[in-house]
Amino acid sequence: MQALKVLVIVMGIAILAGVAVIGVTIYQRAAEPQDETAASPAPPPAFGTVEVPIPEGCSVVETVVADQRLILRIGPADISVAGCDRIYIVDLASGALLGVLLTTPVL
């Protein structure tokens, strides 16, 4: 019986200590100033005008943004134009043309 009383007292002290630690942590986090600039990422720098060479008779069919890349799918503006099927990959941070994928039909 004596051991049970000691165990209850020790557990009660442990619970009070845990609640005190949680209370102090909440107070400290609420009291420290929030740095708003660190929370939002900086916008990428401006890179001016970038020319992406698209063959004559072709147009942009689809654009997709993924992982800081702009993906442009180029296709024929008119069905009679051939050789337009390609994909351009542009870096959004620098505006650099990273690569061109030429698509060809498999025969």
N, C-alpha and C positions, 0 to 999 in steps of 0.2 A: 504494500500500500504506500509506503514511504517513497519507493522508486517511482511510482505513478505520479505522485505529487510533484516530485522533482522534474519528471519528464514534462508534465503539463506546464510548469513554470518556465522551463527552458524553451519549450515550443511557443509559448506566449511571448517571451522576450524576442525570439527569432521573428515572429510575425510582426511585432511592433517595429523591429529594426528594418525589416523589409519594406514596410509601409513608409517608414521615414525616408529610406533611400529613394523610393519611387517619388515621394512628395518633393524631396530636394531636387531630383532630376527634372521633374516637371517645372518647378520654379526657375531653375537655371536656364532651361531652354526657352521659357517664356520671357525671361528678363534680358537675354542677350539680343542685340540688334540683328535684324535680318539683313543680309547683303543681297539686295535685289539684282545687282549686276552679275553676280556669280550664278544666279539661278537661270538666267536666260542667255542662250548662246549668242555670240556676236554674229551679225549678218555677214555673209561673205563679201569681200571687197569688190567694188565695181571693176569690170574689166573692159568697158567701152564697147566698141563695135567689133563683132566677129563675123566674118563672112564664111558661110558654109556653102561650098560649091555644089549646086544641084544641077544635073544635066538638063539641057533644054527639052521642054515638053513634059517634064516631071514635076510633081508637086508633093508637098508633105501630106501624107495620108493619116498619120497618127503620131502623137507625142505622148511620152510617158516619162515621169520623173521617178528615179529609183536610186537610192544610195548616193546622193549628191551628183547624179548623172542625168543628163537629158538625153533621151533616146528618141530619135526621129526616124520614122519609117517612111521611106520615099517610094512612091509608086507613080504609074503613068497618069497624067492628067487626062489623057484620051486613051481609049483602049487600043488604038492603032500604034501607039508609041511603045517601042520595046527597049529593054536595057535599063529600065528605071528602078527595078527592084533592088533596093539597098537599104541598109540601116546605118545611121550616123550616131555615134556616141560622143557627147560633149560634156566636159567637166563643168559643173555649175560654178565652182569656186573661181576658176581661172578663165573660163570661156574657151579653153583649148579643145580642139577637135582631137579626141583620143583615138578614134579609129573609125573605119568604114567597113561594114560587112556587105559584100556583094553576094546576092543570092542568085543561084542559077538552077534551072530545072534539071531534075535527074531523069535521064532517059533510060 
